[in-house]
């Protein structure tokens, strides 16, 4: 599997682009992300109560790769 890619944006740029809460521990640009390494995933936010000011999206670290 050839699935390498790069992440050139800073944590602040990603937070602004996707309107997510600030990322814990920061996020540095990475130029050789390979399978089995942790990557940032943006997903739909958790279910909210009416009137909540939480963002519509959330960010999580997940393992990049294929599970056979």
C-alpha positions as CSV (number, residue, x, y, z in Angstrom):
1,X,0.0,0.0,0.0
2,X,1.5,3.3,-1.0
3,X,-0.4,5.8,1.1
4,X,2.0,8.4,2.2
5,X,1.0,12.1,2.4
6,X,1.9,15.4,3.9
7,X,0.4,17.8,6.4
8,X,1.7,21.3,5.7
9,X,-0.8,23.4,7.8
10,X,-0.2,24.6,11.3
11,X,-2.6,23.8,14.2
12,X,-4.0,27.4,14.1
13,X,-4.7,27.1,10.3
14,X,-6.5,23.8,10.7
15,X,-8.6,25.1,13.7
16,X,-9.6,28.2,11.6
17,X,-10.4,26.2,8.4
18,X,-12.6,23.5,10.1
19,X,-13.9,25.7,13.0
20,X,-12.8,23.2,15.6
21,X,-11.8,23.7,19.2
22,X,-8.1,24.3,19.9
23,X,-6.0,21.1,19.4
24,X,-4.3,19.8,22.6
25,X,-0.6,19.4,22.5
26,X,-0.3,21.4,19.2
27,X,0.2,19.9,15.8
28,X,3.4,20.3,13.8
29,X,3.6,20.0,10.0
30,X,4.8,16.6,8.9
31,X,6.2,15.8,5.5
32,X,6.3,12.0,5.4
33,X,3.2,10.5,7.0
34,X,3.2,6.8,6.4
35,X,0.7,4.0,7.2
36,X,0.5,3.0,10.9
37,X,1.4,6.5,12.0
38,X,-1.1,8.6,14.0
39,X,-2.8,11.4,11.9
40,X,-5.4,14.1,12.5
41,X,-8.9,13.3,11.5
42,X,-11.8,15.8,11.4
43,X,-15.2,14.3,12.0
44,X,-18.7,15.4,12.8
45,X,-19.1,16.7,16.3
46,X,-20.9,14.9,19.1
47,X,-24.6,15.3,19.6
48,X,-25.3,18.7,21.2
49,X,-28.0,20.1,23.3
50,X,-30.1,22.9,21.6
51,X,-28.4,26.3,22.2
52,X,-24.9,24.8,22.7
53,X,-22.0,26.7,21.5
54,X,-19.8,23.7,20.8
55,X,-18.4,23.4,17.2
56,X,-20.0,21.2,14.6
57,X,-16.8,19.2,14.1
58,X,-14.2,17.5,16.3
59,X,-10.6,16.5,15.7
60,X,-9.1,13.2,16.8
61,X,-5.8,11.4,16.3
62,X,-6.3,8.1,14.6
63,X,-4.0,5.4,13.1
64,X,-3.5,5.7,9.4
65,X,-3.6,2.5,7.4
66,X,-5.5,-0.5,6.1
67,X,-6.8,-3.3,8.3
68,X,-7.0,-6.5,6.3
